[in-house]
Amino acid sequence: LAGSPKAALANLFQTPIMGVGILAAFDGAKLNSVARVSKQLLKAYADFGRGLGDIKQSSKLTADERNAVEQAYEIGIIDKTQGHDLAGVAETGIQYNAAREKAMRVISWGFHHTERLNREVTFLAAYRIARDKGLAHEDAITKAGDLTWDAHFDYSNCVDLETECLTINGWKKWNELTIGEKVMSIDDDGRTIEVNLV
C-alpha cells in the first residue's frame, strides 16, 4: 500500500473528506461553516504551494502561524505519519537492517509526504479558525492539533509526553524520536531485547 503511487494520491482526499466536516463542526456547524472551512483549507493549500512543499516557508504566514506550525512539528502532530508502518517496518518488530531501512524510506516516501501535506494544511486551517473564534495562540495550537488528529489520526500518541524510549543514543521522550531511528524493544515473547526502527 505505501509503495503505491495510487494510494498516496488517494490519500490526498483525506483532508477534503474528513477535514471539512470535522473543522466545520468546530466552527459551529452553521449554514456557512462548510464554505468558511473550505476557504481556510484552500488558503492553507495555497500556502503549502508557496512554501514549495513546506508550509512554514510560505511568505503569506504570519509570525504566529509560522510559530504554530513549528510547534506542531516539535510535538509530533504533523511529521509522525503512518508511512513506515504501512511499509511494514515500525509495527512488525522486524530487526534493524540498514538495507531494509533504506528501502522502506524509498517505498514509503510518497505516502509519508501526502500525509504530511494533509496534516500541515489541516493544522494551519484549524489554527486560523481557532484564532478567528478568539482562542489565544497556545490554545489555538492545542485545538488545531486535536482537530488534525481527529481528521488524520494520531499514529504516534500511544503514550504520554513523559514516556521515554531507550535508543542507541540514550533515553529519549517519544516526541524526540525520528522515523527510522534505532530503538531498543522487547520481542513479542518478552524474552529478547532487540534493536528495531521507529
Protein Blocks (a to p, Z undefined) as FASTA:
>chain_A
ZZpmklmmmmmmmmmmmmmmmmmmmnnopaklmmmmmmmmmmmmmmmmmnnopaklpmkb
cfklmmmmmmmmmnommmmcfklmmnopmmnopacdfklmmmmmmmmmmmmmmmmmmmmm
mmmmmmmmmmmnopafklmmmmmmmmmmmmnopaklmbcfkbccddfkbpcdfklpcehi
acddddfkopaccdddZZ
